[in-house]
């Protein structure tokens, strides 16, 4: 998984990078809040971010708020873990209320961080699967709606009048409004009526 590290302190960022690489992750880095925001709002951005709370240009908690307010957050959810030395209960509540998914106090335990990242991965995978299912359902609903509602059919020739007012053969209308394919044949009644010699 590609993970963003947003940390202005060079040594801490380097330690995090080495740890994440050793766990098999791809790493992107930002040295301040503005860089973190640009990285997370770009196409193909990391889906998981470790944000330091206190950073130049934009605090980590403000990055969290901007991500959660963004329209793309619904389709491309970013799991955010705040890394900070702030360890009071009020700070924890503030960070989570801003939209952070998790909160790790520095100095962090490597095993604890690894477990929290794995938890984030599972949530991202579930969210992605849910988004794919929603897309499939919307597509299926659109197909169903194409053949729903009132259809004006000629009582004599059985043509259907489309939304533009033109009359079409029924198979043309169904072809244009669904994924159905046709194979033509002749029913026994039509054979008897049109080809009586064949019916005997």
matplotlib code that plots the C-alpha trace (Angstrom):
import matplotlib.pyplot as plt

x = [0.0, 1.1, 1.3, 1.9, 4.2, 3.7, 6.3, 8.4, 11.1, 13.6, 14.9, 11.4, 10.3, 13.4, 12.7, 9.1, 10.1, 12.6, 10.0, 7.2, 9.6, 10.7, 7.0, 6.6, 4.8, 5.4, 6.1, 5.3, 6.6, 5.6, 7.5, 4.6, 0.8, 0.5, 2.6, 0.5, -2.8, -1.5, -0.4, -3.7, -5.8, -3.9, -4.9, -3.7, -3.0, -2.1, -5.1, -3.5, -1.7, 0.4, 0.1, 2.0, -0.3, 2.1, 3.5, 4.4, 2.0, -1.0, -1.4, -2.1, -5.6, -6.4, -5.3, -7.7, -10.6, -9.9, -9.7, -13.1, -14.7, -13.6, -16.2, -13.8, -13.5, -16.7, -15.3, -11.6, -11.6, -8.2, -7.5, -5.7, -3.6, -2.5, 1.0, 1.6, 3.1, -0.3, -1.5, -4.4, -7.9, -9.1, -6.5, -7.6, -11.2, -10.4, -8.3, -11.0, -13.8, -11.9, -12.1, -8.9, -9.5, -6.8, -4.4, -0.9, 1.2, 4.9, 7.2, 5.3, 5.7, 6.5, 4.3, 1.4, 1.8, 2.0, -1.3, -3.0, -1.9, -3.2, -6.5, -6.5, -5.7, -8.7, -11.0, -9.8, -10.3, -13.8, -14.6, -13.2, -15.3, -18.4, -17.7, -17.3, -20.6, -22.4, -21.1, -22.4, -25.8, -26.1, -25.3, -27.8, -30.5, -29.8, -30.3, -33.6, -34.9, -34.3, -37.1, -39.4, -42.4, -45.1, -44.4, -46.8, -47.3, -49.2, -52.2, -51.8, -48.1, -46.7, -44.2, -43.1, -43.1, -39.8, -39.2, -38.6, -41.9, -40.6, -42.0, -39.6, -39.9, -40.1, -36.8, -35.0, -36.4, -35.3, -31.9, -31.3, -32.5, -31.0, -28.2, -30.5, -29.5, -32.0, -32.3, -35.2, -37.5, -41.1, -43.7, -46.0, -49.0, -47.3, -45.9, -49.5, -50.8, -48.1, -46.7, -49.6, -47.7, -44.9, -47.4, -48.9]
y = [0.0, 3.5, 5.6, 9.3, 10.4, 14.1, 15.1, 18.3, 16.8, 15.2, 12.5, 11.3, 11.2, 9.2, 6.7, 6.3, 5.8, 3.0, 1.3, 1.4, 0.3, -2.7, -3.6, -3.7, -0.4, 2.3, 5.6, 9.2, 12.1, 15.7, 18.1, 20.4, 20.5, 22.2, 19.5, 16.8, 18.4, 18.6, 14.9, 13.7, 15.7, 14.6, 11.8, 8.3, 9.8, 7.5, 6.0, 6.0, 8.9, 9.4, 13.1, 15.0, 17.3, 20.2, 21.2, 24.4, 26.0, 23.8, 21.8, 18.1, 18.4, 21.1, 18.8, 16.2, 18.7, 19.7, 16.0, 15.2, 18.3, 17.3, 15.9, 13.1, 11.8, 9.8, 7.8, 7.8, 7.6, 8.3, 6.6, 9.1, 8.4, 11.5, 11.2, 13.6, 14.3, 15.7, 13.0, 14.5, 13.1, 16.5, 16.3, 12.8, 13.8, 16.9, 14.9, 12.2, 14.8, 16.5, 13.3, 11.4, 7.6, 6.9, 8.6, 7.5, 9.3, 9.9, 8.3, 5.4, 1.7, 0.0, -3.0, -0.8, 1.3, -1.8, -3.1, 0.2, 0.4, -3.1, -2.1, 0.9, -1.3, -3.5, -0.6, 0.9, -2.5, -2.8, 0.8, 0.1, -3.0, -1.1, 1.7, -0.9, -2.6, 0.8, 1.5, -1.9, -1.3, 2.2, 0.7, -2.1, 0.3, 2.5, -0.5, -1.5, 2.1, 2.0, -0.5, 0.7, 3.0, 3.5, 2.3, 3.4, 0.4, 0.5, -1.9, -2.9, -3.1, -3.4, -0.6, 1.4, 5.2, 6.4, 9.6, 11.6, 10.6, 8.2, 4.8, 1.8, -1.9, -3.4, -5.3, -2.0, -0.3, -3.1, -3.3, 0.5, 0.4, -2.8, -5.2, -7.9, -9.7, -11.2, -14.4, -14.5, -17.4, -18.1, -19.3, -22.3, -20.0, -17.8, -20.9, -22.2, -18.8, -17.8, -21.1, -23.6, -26.1, -26.3, -26.8, -30.0]
z = [0.0, -0.7, 2.5, 2.9, 5.7, 6.5, 9.0, 9.2, 11.4, 9.0, 11.4, 12.4, 8.7, 7.9, 10.7, 9.5, 5.9, 6.8, 9.0, 6.3, 3.6, 5.7, 6.0, 2.2, 1.7, -0.9, 0.7, -0.3, 1.8, 2.7, 4.9, 5.7, 5.8, 2.4, 0.7, 2.5, 1.2, -2.4, -2.2, -0.9, -3.3, -6.4, -8.7, -7.6, -4.1, -1.2, 0.5, 3.9, 5.6, 8.7, 9.6, 12.2, 14.1, 14.3, 10.9, 9.1, 6.6, 7.7, 10.8, 10.4, 11.9, 9.3, 6.5, 8.0, 7.9, 4.3, 3.2, 4.9, 3.4, -0.1, -2.6, -3.7, -0.1, -0.6, -3.6, -2.7, 1.1, 2.8, 6.1, 8.3, 11.4, 13.4, 14.9, 17.7, 21.1, 22.2, 24.6, 26.5, 26.2, 24.9, 22.1, 21.2, 21.0, 18.9, 16.5, 16.0, 15.8, 13.0, 11.0, 11.8, 11.8, 14.4, 16.8, 17.8, 20.4, 19.8, 20.5, 19.0, 19.4, 16.0, 16.7, 17.6, 14.5, 12.3, 13.8, 13.3, 9.7, 9.0, 10.5, 8.2, 5.2, 6.0, 6.2, 2.9, 1.2, 2.5, 1.5, -2.0, -2.3, -1.2, -3.7, -6.5, -5.5, -5.4, -8.9, -10.2, -8.5, -10.1, -13.5, -13.1, -11.9, -14.9, -17.2, -15.4, -15.7, -19.4, -19.8, -17.1, -17.3, -19.9, -23.4, -26.2, -28.6, -31.9, -31.5, -35.2, -36.2, -32.6, -33.1, -30.1, -30.0, -28.5, -26.3, -29.5, -31.0, -33.6, -34.1, -34.0, -34.4, -30.9, -31.3, -32.3, -29.2, -26.9, -28.6, -28.0, -24.4, -23.1, -23.6, -25.1, -28.3, -30.7, -32.8, -35.1, -35.9, -36.7, -34.2, -35.1, -35.5, -38.0, -39.9, -40.1, -41.3, -43.7, -44.8, -44.7, -46.9, -44.3, -41.5, -42.8]

ax = plt.figure().add_subplot(projection="3d")
ax.plot(x, y, z, "-o")
ax.set_aspect("equal")
plt.show()
